[in-house]
């Protein structure tokens, strides 16, 4: 389970979707690993979690982790 999946399991699909302003179905796709968040959504997730889940954790193919 990755850090995003762990966060979703902790806060719940519905609550996280409401926090991000997206559908529960989209968050559920992330939770089961069916789909990765878009780069724009990865940034929104980082902001919404106060940096607990970083964009570079979610999309290391696009974002570089801070040293």
Wavefront OBJ file of the C-alpha trace (Angstrom):
o trace
v 0.000 0.000 0.000
v 1.467 3.371 -0.970
v 1.231 6.616 0.988
v -1.802 7.872 -0.958
v -3.673 4.619 -0.465
v -2.835 4.700 3.250
v -4.090 8.274 3.554
v -7.343 7.434 1.767
v -7.848 4.425 4.058
v -7.306 6.680 7.069
v -9.623 9.546 6.128
v -12.116 7.636 3.987
v -13.029 7.825 0.318
v -16.030 10.130 0.756
v -14.276 12.590 3.047
v -11.190 12.801 0.845
v -13.294 13.269 -2.298
v -15.214 16.080 -0.609
v -11.986 17.706 0.534
v -10.574 17.631 -3.010
v -13.826 18.471 -4.768
v -13.783 15.363 -6.926
v -15.889 12.224 -7.225
v -15.775 9.306 -4.808
v -15.278 7.053 -7.811
v -12.055 8.842 -8.747
v -10.674 8.532 -5.215
v -11.697 4.879 -5.190
v -9.723 4.304 -8.405
v -6.639 5.742 -6.704
v -7.259 3.634 -3.591
v -7.246 0.363 -5.520
v -4.437 1.422 -7.861
v -6.561 1.414 -10.996
v -5.594 4.971 -11.921
v -2.904 7.454 -10.880
v -3.850 11.036 -10.052
v -3.161 13.600 -12.762
v -0.257 15.991 -12.142
v -2.734 18.779 -11.327
v -4.572 16.543 -8.864
v -1.288 15.391 -7.311
v -0.570 19.030 -6.423
v -4.087 19.433 -5.011
v -3.592 16.307 -2.901
v -0.301 17.663 -1.556
v -1.984 20.955 -0.634
v -5.048 19.254 0.872
v -2.926 16.963 3.056
v -0.634 19.736 4.209
v 2.307 17.982 2.574
v 1.745 14.625 4.280
v 1.242 13.128 0.824
v 3.641 14.820 -1.585
v 3.144 15.132 -5.327
v 6.541 13.468 -5.777
v 5.308 10.456 -3.764
v 2.240 10.129 -5.963
v 3.815 10.894 -9.351
v 7.593 10.331 -9.174
v 7.516 10.115 -12.981
v 6.714 13.836 -13.110
v 7.739 15.448 -9.823
v 11.182 15.277 -8.222
v 11.358 14.814 -4.459
v 12.940 17.675 -2.534
v 16.319 16.776 -1.126
l 1 2 3 4 5 6 7 8 9 10 11 12 13 14 15 16 17 18 19 20 21 22 23 24 25 26 27 28 29 30 31 32 33 34 35 36 37 38 39 40 41 42 43 44 45 46 47 48 49 50 51 52 53 54 55 56 57 58 59 60 61 62 63 64 65 66 67
